[in-house]
Amino acid sequence: MKIIGTTEAGRRLGISDARVRALIMSKRLKAVKVGGAWLIDPKDLDAVKVRKVGRPRKARKASKDKGQFNHCLH
């Protein structure tokens, strides 16, 4: 089994090593800390590979006055 560090994991995922550490701390990425280094099994990267870029969108509220401007179009 080949083990990689946060820098290599970040390179493979296209994210920073700081983001890799954040994923580890949030328990979204499995890793073992040995001394001061996090060690990651490359096959565990699949758990975080499928993700959307950016911040999640807020839920949109349905507007009560959907047709309030319809009278202006006639």
mmJSON file of the N, C-alpha and C atoms, coordinates in Angstrom:
{"data_MODEL":{"atom_site":{
"group_PDB":["ATOM","ATOM","ATOM","ATOM","ATOM","ATOM","ATOM","ATOM","ATOM","ATOM","ATOM","ATOM","ATOM","ATOM","ATOM","ATOM","ATOM","ATOM","ATOM","ATOM","ATOM","ATOM","ATOM","ATOM","ATOM","ATOM","ATOM","ATOM","ATOM","ATOM","ATOM","ATOM","ATOM","ATOM","ATOM","ATOM","ATOM","ATOM","ATOM","ATOM","ATOM","ATOM","ATOM","ATOM","ATOM","ATOM","ATOM","ATOM","ATOM","ATOM","ATOM","ATOM","ATOM","ATOM","ATOM","ATOM","ATOM","ATOM","ATOM","ATOM","ATOM","ATOM","ATOM","ATOM","ATOM","ATOM","ATOM","ATOM","ATOM","ATOM","ATOM","ATOM","ATOM","ATOM","ATOM","ATOM","ATOM","ATOM","ATOM","ATOM","ATOM","ATOM","ATOM","ATOM","ATOM","ATOM","ATOM","ATOM","ATOM","ATOM","ATOM","ATOM","ATOM","ATOM","ATOM","ATOM","ATOM","ATOM","ATOM","ATOM","ATOM","ATOM","ATOM","ATOM","ATOM","ATOM","ATOM","ATOM","ATOM","ATOM","ATOM","ATOM","ATOM","ATOM","ATOM","ATOM","ATOM","ATOM","ATOM","ATOM","ATOM","ATOM","ATOM","ATOM","ATOM","ATOM","ATOM","ATOM","ATOM","ATOM","ATOM","ATOM","ATOM","ATOM","ATOM","ATOM","ATOM","ATOM","ATOM","ATOM","ATOM","ATOM","ATOM","ATOM","ATOM","ATOM","ATOM","ATOM","ATOM","ATOM","ATOM","ATOM","ATOM","ATOM","ATOM","ATOM","ATOM","ATOM","ATOM","ATOM","ATOM","ATOM","ATOM","ATOM","ATOM","ATOM","ATOM","ATOM","ATOM","ATOM","ATOM","ATOM","ATOM","ATOM","ATOM","ATOM","ATOM","ATOM","ATOM","ATOM","ATOM","ATOM","ATOM","ATOM","ATOM","ATOM","ATOM","ATOM","ATOM","ATOM","ATOM","ATOM","ATOM","ATOM","ATOM","ATOM","ATOM","ATOM","ATOM","ATOM","ATOM","ATOM","ATOM","ATOM","ATOM","ATOM","ATOM","ATOM","ATOM","ATOM","ATOM","ATOM","ATOM","ATOM","ATOM","ATOM","ATOM","ATOM","ATOM","ATOM","ATOM","ATOM"],
"id":[1,2,3,4,5,6,7,8,9,10,11,12,13,14,15,16,17,18,19,20,21,22,23,24,25,26,27,28,29,30,31,32,33,34,35,36,37,38,39,40,41,42,43,44,45,46,47,48,49,50,51,52,53,54,55,56,57,58,59,60,61,62,63,64,65,66,67,68,69,70,71,72,73,74,75,76,77,78,79,80,81,82,83,84,85,86,87,88,89,90,91,92,93,94,95,96,97,98,99,100,101,102,103,104,105,106,107,108,109,110,111,112,113,114,115,116,117,118,119,120,121,122,123,124,125,126,127,128,129,130,131,132,133,134,135,136,137,138,139,140,141,142,143,144,145,146,147,148,149,150,151,152,153,154,155,156,157,158,159,160,161,162,163,164,165,166,167,168,169,170,171,172,173,174,175,176,177,178,179,180,181,182,183,184,185,186,187,188,189,190,191,192,193,194,195,196,197,198,199,200,201,202,203,204,205,206,207,208,209,210,211,212,213,214,215,216,217,218,219,220,221,222],
"type_symbol":["N","C","C","N","C","C","N","C","C","N","C","C","N","C","C","N","C","C","N","C","C","N","C","C","N","C","C","N","C","C","N","C","C","N","C","C","N","C","C","N","C","C","N","C","C","N","C","C","N","C","C","N","C","C","N","C","C","N","C","C","N","C","C","N","C","C","N","C","C","N","C","C","N","C","C","N","C","C","N","C","C","N","C","C","N","C","C","N","C","C","N","C","C","N","C","C","N","C","C","N","C","C","N","C","C","N","C","C","N","C","C","N","C","C","N","C","C","N","C","C","N","C","C","N","C","C","N","C","C","N","C","C","N","C","C","N","C","C","N","C","C","N","C","C","N","C","C","N","C","C","N","C","C","N","C","C","N","C","C","N","C","C","N","C","C","N","C","C","N","C","C","N","C","C","N","C","C","N","C","C","N","C","C","N","C","C","N","C","C","N","C","C","N","C","C","N","C","C","N","C","C","N","C","C","N","C","C","N","C","C","N","C","C","N","C","C","N","C","C","N","C","C"],
"label_atom_id":["N","CA","C","N","CA","C","N","CA","C","N","CA","C","N","CA","C","N","CA","C","N","CA","C","N","CA","C","N","CA","C","N","CA","C","N","CA","C","N","CA","C","N","CA","C","N","CA","C","N","CA","C","N","CA","C","N","CA","C","N","CA","C","N","CA","C","N","CA","C","N","CA","C","N","CA","C","N","CA","C","N","CA","C","N","CA","C","N","CA","C","N","CA","C","N","CA","C","N","CA","C","N","CA","C","N","CA","C","N","CA","C","N","CA","C","N","CA","C","N","CA","C","N","CA","C","N","CA","C","N","CA","C","N","CA","C","N","CA","C","N","CA","C","N","CA","C","N","CA","C","N","CA","C","N","CA","C","N","CA","C","N","CA","C","N","CA","C","N","CA","C","N","CA","C","N","CA","C","N","CA","C","N","CA","C","N","CA","C","N","CA","C","N","CA","C","N","CA","C","N","CA","C","N","CA","C","N","CA","C","N","CA","C","N","CA","C","N","CA","C","N","CA","C","N","CA","C","N","CA","C","N","CA","C","N","CA","C","N","CA","C","N","CA","C","N","CA","C","N","CA","C","N","CA","C","N","CA","C"],
"label_alt_id":[null,null,null,null,null,null,null,null,null,null,null,null,null,null,null,null,null,null,null,null,null,null,null,null,null,null,null,null,null,null,null,null,null,null,null,null,null,null,null,null,null,null,null,null,null,null,null,null,null,null,null,null,null,null,null,null,null,null,null,null,null,null,null,null,null,null,null,null,null,null,null,null,null,null,null,null,null,null,null,null,null,null,null,null,null,null,null,null,null,null,null,null,null,null,null,null,null,null,null,null,null,null,null,null,null,null,null,null,null,null,null,null,null,null,null,null,null,null,null,null,null,null,null,null,null,null,null,null,null,null,null,null,null,null,null,null,null,null,null,null,null,null,null,null,null,null,null,null,null,null,null,null,null,null,null,null,null,null,null,null,null,null,null,null,null,null,null,null,null,null,null,null,null,null,null,null,null,null,null,null,null,null,null,null,null,null,null,null,null,null,null,null,null,null,null,null,null,null,null,null,null,null,null,null,null,null,null,null,null,null,null,null,null,null,null,null,null,null,null,null,null,null],
"label_comp_id":["MET","MET","MET","LYS","LYS","LYS","ILE","ILE","ILE","ILE","ILE","ILE","GLY","GLY","GLY","THR","THR","THR","THR","THR","THR","GLU","GLU","GLU","ALA","ALA","ALA","GLY","GLY","GLY","ARG","ARG","ARG","ARG","ARG","ARG","LEU","LEU","LEU","GLY","GLY","GLY","ILE","ILE","ILE","SER","SER","SER","ASP","ASP","ASP","ALA","ALA","ALA","ARG","ARG","ARG","VAL","VAL","VAL","ARG","ARG","ARG","ALA","ALA","ALA","LEU","LEU","LEU","ILE","ILE","ILE","MET","MET","MET","SER","SER","SER","LYS","LYS","LYS","ARG","ARG","ARG","LEU","LEU","LEU","LYS","LYS","LYS","ALA","ALA","ALA","VAL","VAL","VAL","LYS","LYS","LYS","VAL","VAL","VAL","GLY","GLY","GLY","GLY","GLY","GLY","ALA","ALA","ALA","TRP","TRP","TRP","LEU","LEU","LEU","ILE","ILE","ILE","ASP","ASP","ASP","PRO","PRO","PRO","LYS","LYS","LYS","ASP","ASP","ASP","LEU","LEU","LEU","ASP","ASP","ASP","ALA","ALA","ALA","VAL","VAL","VAL","LYS","LYS","LYS","VAL","VAL","VAL","ARG","ARG","ARG","LYS","LYS","LYS","VAL","VAL","VAL","GLY","GLY","GLY","ARG","ARG","ARG","PRO","PRO","PRO","ARG","ARG","ARG","LYS","LYS","LYS","ALA","ALA","ALA","ARG","ARG","ARG","LYS","LYS","LYS","ALA","ALA","ALA","SER","SER","SER","LYS","LYS","LYS","ASP","ASP","ASP","LYS","LYS","LYS","GLY","GLY","GLY","GLN","GLN","GLN","PHE","PHE","PHE","ASN","ASN","ASN","HIS","HIS","HIS","CYS","CYS","CYS","LEU","LEU","LEU","HIS","HIS","HIS"],
"label_asym_id":["A","A","A","A","A","A","A","A","A","A","A","A","A","A","A","A","A","A","A","A","A","A","A","A","A","A","A","A","A","A","A","A","A","A","A","A","A","A","A","A","A","A","A","A","A","A","A","A","A","A","A","A","A","A","A","A","A","A","A","A","A","A","A","A","A","A","A","A","A","A","A","A","A","A","A","A","A","A","A","A","A","A","A","A","A","A","A","A","A","A","A","A","A","A","A","A","A","A","A","A","A","A","A","A","A","A","A","A","A","A","A","A","A","A","A","A","A","A","A","A","A","A","A","A","A","A","A","A","A","A","A","A","A","A","A","A","A","A","A","A","A","A","A","A","A","A","A","A","A","A","A","A","A","A","A","A","A","A","A","A","A","A","A","A","A","A","A","A","A","A","A","A","A","A","A","A","A","A","A","A","A","A","A","A","A","A","A","A","A","A","A","A","A","A","A","A","A","A","A","A","A","A","A","A","A","A","A","A","A","A","A","A","A","A","A","A","A","A","A","A","A","A"],
"label_entity_id":["1","1","1","1","1","1","1","1","1","1","1","1","1","1","1","1","1","1","1","1","1","1","1","1","1","1","1","1","1","1","1","1","1","1","1","1","1","1","1","1","1","1","1","1","1","1","1","1","1","1","1","1","1","1","1","1","1","1","1","1","1","1","1","1","1","1","1","1","1","1","1","1","1","1","1","1","1","1","1","1","1","1","1","1","1","1","1","1","1","1","1","1","1","1","1","1","1","1","1","1","1","1","1","1","1","1","1","1","1","1","1","1","1","1","1","1","1","1","1","1","1","1","1","1","1","1","1","1","1","1","1","1","1","1","1","1","1","1","1","1","1","1","1","1","1","1","1","1","1","1","1","1","1","1","1","1","1","1","1","1","1","1","1","1","1","1","1","1","1","1","1","1","1","1","1","1","1","1","1","1","1","1","1","1","1","1","1","1","1","1","1","1","1","1","1","1","1","1","1","1","1","1","1","1","1","1","1","1","1","1","1","1","1","1","1","1","1","1","1","1","1","1"],
"label_seq_id":[1,1,1,2,2,2,3,3,3,4,4,4,5,5,5,6,6,6,7,7,7,8,8,8,9,9,9,10,10,10,11,11,11,12,12,12,13,13,13,14,14,14,15,15,15,16,16,16,17,17,17,18,18,18,19,19,19,20,20,20,21,21,21,22,22,22,23,23,23,24,24,24,25,25,25,26,26,26,27,27,27,28,28,28,29,29,29,30,30,30,31,31,31,32,32,32,33,33,33,34,34,34,35,35,35,36,36,36,37,37,37,38,38,38,39,39,39,40,40,40,41,41,41,42,42,42,43,43,43,44,44,44,45,45,45,46,46,46,47,47,47,48,48,48,49,49,49,50,50,50,51,51,51,52,52,52,53,53,53,54,54,54,55,55,55,56,56,56,57,57,57,58,58,58,59,59,59,60,60,60,61,61,61,62,62,62,63,63,63,64,64,64,65,65,65,66,66,66,67,67,67,68,68,68,69,69,69,70,70,70,71,71,71,72,72,72,73,73,73,74,74,74],
"pdbx_PDB_ins_code":[null,null,null,null,null,null,null,null,null,null,null,null,null,null,null,null,null,null,null,null,null,null,null,null,null,null,null,null,null,null,null,null,null,null,null,null,null,null,null,null,null,null,null,null,null,null,null,null,null,null,null,null,null,null,null,null,null,null,null,null,null,null,null,null,null,null,null,null,null,null,null,null,null,null,null,null,null,null,null,null,null,null,null,null,null,null,null,null,null,null,null,null,null,null,null,null,null,null,null,null,null,null,null,null,null,null,null,null,null,null,null,null,null,null,null,null,null,null,null,null,null,null,null,null,null,null,null,null,null,null,null,null,null,null,null,null,null,null,null,null,null,null,null,null,null,null,null,null,null,null,null,null,null,null,null,null,null,null,null,null,null,null,null,null,null,null,null,null,null,null,null,null,null,null,null,null,null,null,null,null,null,null,null,null,null,null,null,null,null,null,null,null,null,null,null,null,null,null,null,null,null,null,null,null,null,null,null,null,null,null,null,null,null,null,null,null,null,null,null,null,null,null],
"Cartn_x":[0.853,0.0,0.895,0.654,1.417,0.659,1.37,0.79,1.306,0.439,0.838,0.557,1.171,0.963,-0.08,-0.292,-1.313,-0.968,0.308,0.711,0.371,0.725,0.431,-1.071,-1.775,-3.23,-3.871,-3.394,-3.9,-3.635,-2.464,-2.127,-3.063,-3.318,-4.204,-5.657,-6.068,-7.451,-7.647,-6.539,-6.63,-7.0,-6.605,-6.883,-5.598,-5.611,-4.42,-4.239,-3.03,-2.795,-3.532,-3.752,-4.544,-5.985,-6.527,-7.895,-7.941,-6.893,-6.818,-6.87,-6.102,-6.118,-7.498,-8.176,-9.535,-10.489,-10.336,-11.166,-10.891,-9.639,-9.27,-9.904,-9.783,-10.317,-11.841,-12.503,-13.963,-14.425,-13.467,-13.741,-14.294,-14.11,-14.555,-13.487,-12.242,-11.133,-10.405,-10.267,-9.572,-8.066,-7.418,-5.97,-5.48,-4.18,-3.547,-2.424,-2.357,-1.288,-0.134,1.051,2.27,3.269,3.604,4.443,3.666,4.205,3.508,2.893,2.954,2.474,1.216,0.3,-0.883,-0.537,-0.903,-0.676,-2.02,-2.128,-3.397,-3.219,-4.155,-4.177,-4.809,-4.141,-4.679,-6.092,-6.449,-7.801,-8.876,-8.507,-9.465,-9.779,-8.991,-9.247,-10.553,-10.971,-12.218,-13.421,-13.355,-14.476,-14.716,-13.705,-13.857,-13.661,-13.407,-13.19,-14.437,-15.586,-16.832,-17.384,-17.163,-17.651,-17.901,-18.82,-19.119,-18.174,-17.794,-16.903,-17.711,-17.147,-17.766,-18.686,-19.306,-20.187,-21.566,-22.218,-23.579,-24.529,-25.489,-26.462,-27.461,-27.925,-28.965,-30.293,-31.17,-32.504,-33.253,-33.948,-34.702,-36.1,-36.553,-37.91,-38.874,-40.029,-41.057,-41.65,-41.768,-42.297,-43.82,-44.383,-45.838,-46.414,-45.635,-46.125,-45.526,-45.643,-45.039,-45.535,-46.813,-47.367,-47.485,-46.726,-46.901,-46.567,-45.764,-45.383,-46.055,-46.949,-47.621,-48.412,-48.976,-49.779,-48.922,-47.609,-46.731,-46.442,-46.626,-46.279,-47.396,-48.581,-49.713,-49.857],
"Cartn_y":[-1.179,0.0,1.237,2.129,3.371,4.442,5.182,6.243,7.579,8.598,9.925,10.953,12.111,13.2,14.184,15.251,16.231,16.996,17.24,17.966,17.16,15.876,15.008,14.8,14.641,14.479,15.722,16.894,18.14,18.245,17.834,17.863,16.953,15.763,14.817,15.289,15.999,16.474,17.857,18.554,19.9,20.943,20.694,21.628,21.854,22.806,23.099,22.06,21.971,21.038,21.498,22.81,23.317,22.815,22.774,22.256,20.761,20.036,18.6,18.418,19.235,19.135,19.474,20.446,20.789,19.618,18.917,17.731,16.633,16.507,15.514,15.89,17.152,17.603,17.491,17.656,17.548,16.097,15.171,13.722,13.309,14.139,13.778,12.979,13.068,12.33,11.576,10.271,9.449,9.674,9.781,9.949,9.569,9.297,8.965,9.966,10.513,11.465,10.721,10.845,10.245,11.37,11.63,12.793,14.044,14.861,16.068,15.956,14.752,14.59,13.735,14.123,13.322,12.36,11.091,10.064,9.585,9.531,9.241,8.092,7.165,6.089,6.681,6.61,7.233,6.772,5.541,5.084,5.804,6.411,7.185,8.544,8.951,10.227,10.177,8.981,8.85,9.367,9.309,9.755,11.257,12.016,13.476,14.009,13.136,13.587,14.185,13.585,14.053,15.165,16.389,17.53,18.674,19.528,20.699,21.823,22.621,23.744,24.897,25.561,26.749,26.476,27.519,27.488,26.989,26.193,25.741,26.928,26.828,27.906,27.91,29.096,29.225,28.815,28.278,27.919,29.202,29.189,30.371,30.303,31.422,31.504,31.762,31.146,31.396,32.783,33.555,34.906,34.878,35.609,35.706,36.547,37.515,38.463,38.16,36.931,36.553,37.397,37.745,38.462,39.954,40.508,41.912,42.863,42.445,43.346,42.978,42.019,41.612,42.755,43.625,44.727,45.706,45.739,46.658,46.173,44.904,44.343,44.487,44.848,44.936,46.288],
"Cartn_z":[0.0,0.0,0.0,-0.956,-1.022,-0.248,0.556,1.376,0.856,0.853,0.393,1.483,1.333,2.283,1.769,2.516,2.161,0.883,0.641,-0.568,-1.817,-1.814,-2.953,-3.105,-1.998,-2.05,-2.657,-2.265,-2.824,-4.312,-4.727,-6.16,-6.945,-6.425,-7.118,-7.151,-6.117,-6.047,-6.683,-6.939,-7.501,-6.459,-5.209,-4.114,-3.323,-2.424,-1.624,-0.522,-0.009,1.099,2.354,2.485,3.621,3.527,2.31,2.122,2.415,2.056,2.371,3.884,4.615,6.082,6.637,6.024,6.464,6.237,5.122,4.858,5.878,6.276,7.295,8.633,9.012,10.3,10.359,9.218,9.191,9.021,9.027,8.927,7.566,6.543,5.197,4.453,4.924,4.326,5.429,5.235,6.232,6.136,7.286,7.343,8.733,8.823,10.095,10.314,11.513,11.82,12.476,11.882,12.415,12.613,13.868,14.159,13.811,12.927,12.508,11.121,10.526,9.147,9.073,8.176,7.893,6.766,6.953,5.939,5.413,4.086,3.432,2.452,2.475,1.483,0.219,-0.928,-2.148,-2.521,-2.207,-2.566,-1.75,-0.62,0.182,-0.45,-1.45,-2.129,-2.921,-3.337,-4.099,-3.32,-2.004,-1.165,-1.281,-1.641,-1.735,-3.151,-4.113,-5.492,-6.11,-5.861,-6.464,-5.589,-6.022,-5.271,-6.223,-5.855,-6.663,-6.259,-7.208,-6.953,-6.366,-5.399,-4.832,-3.662,-3.222,-2.066,-2.483,-1.626,-1.952,-2.068,-2.983,-3.166,-2.024,-1.68,-0.666,-1.287,-0.466,-0.942,-1.293,-2.413,-2.84,-2.256,-1.751,-1.222,-2.372,-2.305,-3.312,-3.056,-4.084,-3.945,-3.886,-2.915,-2.786,-3.92,-4.393,-5.395,-6.77,-7.216,-8.491,-9.645,-9.65,-10.78,-10.561,-9.655,-9.314,-10.453,-11.41,-12.5,-13.827,-13.791,-15.035,-15.657,-14.849,-15.385,-16.198,-15.965,-16.678,-18.099,-18.344,-19.649,-20.673,-20.272,-21.195,-21.795],
"occupancy":[1.0,1.0,1.0,1.0,1.0,1.0,1.0,1.0,1.0,1.0,1.0,1.0,1.0,1.0,1.0,1.0,1.0,1.0,1.0,1.0,1.0,1.0,1.0,1.0,1.0,1.0,1.0,1.0,1.0,1.0,1.0,1.0,1.0,1.0,1.0,1.0,1.0,1.0,1.0,1.0,1.0,1.0,1.0,1.0,1.0,1.0,1.0,1.0,1.0,1.0,1.0,1.0,1.0,1.0,1.0,1.0,1.0,1.0,1.0,1.0,1.0,1.0,1.0,1.0,1.0,1.0,1.0,1.0,1.0,1.0,1.0,1.0,1.0,1.0,1.0,1.0,1.0,1.0,1.0,1.0,1.0,1.0,1.0,1.0,1.0,1.0,1.0,1.0,1.0,1.0,1.0,1.0,1.0,1.0,1.0,1.0,1.0,1.0,1.0,1.0,1.0,1.0,1.0,1.0,1.0,1.0,1.0,1.0,1.0,1.0,1.0,1.0,1.0,1.0,1.0,1.0,1.0,1.0,1.0,1.0,1.0,1.0,1.0,1.0,1.0,1.0,1.0,1.0,1.0,1.0,1.0,1.0,1.0,1.0,1.0,1.0,1.0,1.0,1.0,1.0,1.0,1.0,1.0,1.0,1.0,1.0,1.0,1.0,1.0,1.0,1.0,1.0,1.0,1.0,1.0,1.0,1.0,1.0,1.0,1.0,1.0,1.0,1.0,1.0,1.0,1.0,1.0,1.0,1.0,1.0,1.0,1.0,1.0,1.0,1.0,1.0,1.0,1.0,1.0,1.0,1.0,1.0,1.0,1.0,1.0,1.0,1.0,1.0,1.0,1.0,1.0,1.0,1.0,1.0,1.0,1.0,1.0,1.0,1.0,1.0,1.0,1.0,1.0,1.0,1.0,1.0,1.0,1.0,1.0,1.0,1.0,1.0,1.0,1.0,1.0,1.0,1.0,1.0,1.0,1.0,1.0,1.0],
"B_iso_or_equiv":[0.0,0.0,0.0,0.0,0.0,0.0,0.0,0.0,0.0,0.0,0.0,0.0,0.0,0.0,0.0,0.0,0.0,0.0,0.0,0.0,0.0,0.0,0.0,0.0,0.0,0.0,0.0,0.0,0.0,0.0,0.0,0.0,0.0,0.0,0.0,0.0,0.0,0.0,0.0,0.0,0.0,0.0,0.0,0.0,0.0,0.0,0.0,0.0,0.0,0.0,0.0,0.0,0.0,0.0,0.0,0.0,0.0,0.0,0.0,0.0,0.0,0.0,0.0,0.0,0.0,0.0,0.0,0.0,0.0,0.0,0.0,0.0,0.0,0.0,0.0,0.0,0.0,0.0,0.0,0.0,0.0,0.0,0.0,0.0,0.0,0.0,0.0,0.0,0.0,0.0,0.0,0.0,0.0,0.0,0.0,0.0,0.0,0.0,0.0,0.0,0.0,0.0,0.0,0.0,0.0,0.0,0.0,0.0,0.0,0.0,0.0,0.0,0.0,0.0,0.0,0.0,0.0,0.0,0.0,0.0,0.0,0.0,0.0,0.0,0.0,0.0,0.0,0.0,0.0,0.0,0.0,0.0,0.0,0.0,0.0,0.0,0.0,0.0,0.0,0.0,0.0,0.0,0.0,0.0,0.0,0.0,0.0,0.0,0.0,0.0,0.0,0.0,0.0,0.0,0.0,0.0,0.0,0.0,0.0,0.0,0.0,0.0,0.0,0.0,0.0,0.0,0.0,0.0,0.0,0.0,0.0,0.0,0.0,0.0,0.0,0.0,0.0,0.0,0.0,0.0,0.0,0.0,0.0,0.0,0.0,0.0,0.0,0.0,0.0,0.0,0.0,0.0,0.0,0.0,0.0,0.0,0.0,0.0,0.0,0.0,0.0,0.0,0.0,0.0,0.0,0.0,0.0,0.0,0.0,0.0,0.0,0.0,0.0,0.0,0.0,0.0,0.0,0.0,0.0,0.0,0.0,0.0],
"pdbx_formal_charge":[null,null,null,null,null,null,null,null,null,null,null,null,null,null,null,null,null,null,null,null,null,null,null,null,null,null,null,null,null,null,null,null,null,null,null,null,null,null,null,null,null,null,null,null,null,null,null,null,null,null,null,null,null,null,null,null,null,null,null,null,null,null,null,null,null,null,null,null,null,null,null,null,null,null,null,null,null,null,null,null,null,null,null,null,null,null,null,null,null,null,null,null,null,null,null,null,null,null,null,null,null,null,null,null,null,null,null,null,null,null,null,null,null,null,null,null,null,null,null,null,null,null,null,null,null,null,null,null,null,null,null,null,null,null,null,null,null,null,null,null,null,null,null,null,null,null,null,null,null,null,null,null,null,null,null,null,null,null,null,null,null,null,null,null,null,null,null,null,null,null,null,null,null,null,null,null,null,null,null,null,null,null,null,null,null,null,null,null,null,null,null,null,null,null,null,null,null,null,null,null,null,null,null,null,null,null,null,null,null,null,null,null,null,null,null,null,null,null,null,null,null,null],
"auth_seq_id":[1,1,1,2,2,2,3,3,3,4,4,4,5,5,5,6,6,6,7,7,7,8,8,8,9,9,9,10,10,10,11,11,11,12,12,12,13,13,13,14,14,14,15,15,15,16,16,16,17,17,17,18,18,18,19,19,19,20,20,20,21,21,21,22,22,22,23,23,23,24,24,24,25,25,25,26,26,26,27,27,27,28,28,28,29,29,29,30,30,30,31,31,31,32,32,32,33,33,33,34,34,34,35,35,35,36,36,36,37,37,37,38,38,38,39,39,39,40,40,40,41,41,41,42,42,42,43,43,43,44,44,44,45,45,45,46,46,46,47,47,47,48,48,48,49,49,49,50,50,50,51,51,51,52,52,52,53,53,53,54,54,54,55,55,55,56,56,56,57,57,57,58,58,58,59,59,59,60,60,60,61,61,61,62,62,62,63,63,63,64,64,64,65,65,65,66,66,66,67,67,67,68,68,68,69,69,69,70,70,70,71,71,71,72,72,72,73,73,73,74,74,74],
"auth_comp_id":["MET","MET","MET","LYS","LYS","LYS","ILE","ILE","ILE","ILE","ILE","ILE","GLY","GLY","GLY","THR","THR","THR","THR","THR","THR","GLU","GLU","GLU","ALA","ALA","ALA","GLY","GLY","GLY","ARG","ARG","ARG","ARG","ARG","ARG","LEU","LEU","LEU","GLY","GLY","GLY","ILE","ILE","ILE","SER","SER","SER","ASP","ASP","ASP","ALA","ALA","ALA","ARG","ARG","ARG","VAL","VAL","VAL","ARG","ARG","ARG","ALA","ALA","ALA","LEU","LEU","LEU","ILE","ILE","ILE","MET","MET","MET","SER","SER","SER","LYS","LYS","LYS","ARG","ARG","ARG","LEU","LEU","LEU","LYS","LYS","LYS","ALA","ALA","ALA","VAL","VAL","VAL","LYS","LYS","LYS","VAL","VAL","VAL","GLY","GLY","GLY","GLY","GLY","GLY","ALA","ALA","ALA","TRP","TRP","TRP","LEU","LEU","LEU","ILE","ILE","ILE","ASP","ASP","ASP","PRO","PRO","PRO","LYS","LYS","LYS","ASP","ASP","ASP","LEU","LEU","LEU","ASP","ASP","ASP","ALA","ALA","ALA","VAL","VAL","VAL","LYS","LYS","LYS","VAL","VAL","VAL","ARG","ARG","ARG","LYS","LYS","LYS","VAL","VAL","VAL","GLY","GLY","GLY","ARG","ARG","ARG","PRO","PRO","PRO","ARG","ARG","ARG","LYS","LYS","LYS","ALA","ALA","ALA","ARG","ARG","ARG","LYS","LYS","LYS","ALA","ALA","ALA","SER","SER","SER","LYS","LYS","LYS","ASP","ASP","ASP","LYS","LYS","LYS","GLY","GLY","GLY","GLN","GLN","GLN","PHE","PHE","PHE","ASN","ASN","ASN","HIS","HIS","HIS","CYS","CYS","CYS","LEU","LEU","LEU","HIS","HIS","HIS"],
"auth_asym_id":["A","A","A","A","A","A","A","A","A","A","A","A","A","A","A","A","A","A","A","A","A","A","A","A","A","A","A","A","A","A","A","A","A","A","A","A","A","A","A","A","A","A","A","A","A","A","A","A","A","A","A","A","A","A","A","A","A","A","A","A","A","A","A","A","A","A","A","A","A","A","A","A","A","A","A","A","A","A","A","A","A","A","A","A","A","A","A","A","A","A","A","A","A","A","A","A","A","A","A","A","A","A","A","A","A","A","A","A","A","A","A","A","A","A","A","A","A","A","A","A","A","A","A","A","A","A","A","A","A","A","A","A","A","A","A","A","A","A","A","A","A","A","A","A","A","A","A","A","A","A","A","A","A","A","A","A","A","A","A","A","A","A","A","A","A","A","A","A","A","A","A","A","A","A","A","A","A","A","A","A","A","A","A","A","A","A","A","A","A","A","A","A","A","A","A","A","A","A","A","A","A","A","A","A","A","A","A","A","A","A","A","A","A","A","A","A","A","A","A","A","A","A"],
"auth_atom_id":["N","CA","C","N","CA","C","N","CA","C","N","CA","C","N","CA","C","N","CA","C","N","CA","C","N","CA","C","N","CA","C","N","CA","C","N","CA","C","N","CA","C","N","CA","C","N","CA","C","N","CA","C","N","CA","C","N","CA","C","N","CA","C","N","CA","C","N","CA","C","N","CA","C","N","CA","C","N","CA","C","N","CA","C","N","CA","C","N","CA","C","N","CA","C","N","CA","C","N","CA","C","N","CA","C","N","CA","C","N","CA","C","N","CA","C","N","CA","C","N","CA","C","N","CA","C","N","CA","C","N","CA","C","N","CA","C","N","CA","C","N","CA","C","N","CA","C","N","CA","C","N","CA","C","N","CA","C","N","CA","C","N","CA","C","N","CA","C","N","CA","C","N","CA","C","N","CA","C","N","CA","C","N","CA","C","N","CA","C","N","CA","C","N","CA","C","N","CA","C","N","CA","C","N","CA","C","N","CA","C","N","CA","C","N","CA","C","N","CA","C","N","CA","C","N","CA","C","N","CA","C","N","CA","C","N","CA","C","N","CA","C","N","CA","C","N","CA","C","N","CA","C","N","CA","C","N","CA","C"],
"pdbx_PDB_model_num":[1,1,1,1,1,1,1,1,1,1,1,1,1,1,1,1,1,1,1,1,1,1,1,1,1,1,1,1,1,1,1,1,1,1,1,1,1,1,1,1,1,1,1,1,1,1,1,1,1,1,1,1,1,1,1,1,1,1,1,1,1,1,1,1,1,1,1,1,1,1,1,1,1,1,1,1,1,1,1,1,1,1,1,1,1,1,1,1,1,1,1,1,1,1,1,1,1,1,1,1,1,1,1,1,1,1,1,1,1,1,1,1,1,1,1,1,1,1,1,1,1,1,1,1,1,1,1,1,1,1,1,1,1,1,1,1,1,1,1,1,1,1,1,1,1,1,1,1,1,1,1,1,1,1,1,1,1,1,1,1,1,1,1,1,1,1,1,1,1,1,1,1,1,1,1,1,1,1,1,1,1,1,1,1,1,1,1,1,1,1,1,1,1,1,1,1,1,1,1,1,1,1,1,1,1,1,1,1,1,1,1,1,1,1,1,1,1,1,1,1,1,1]
}}}
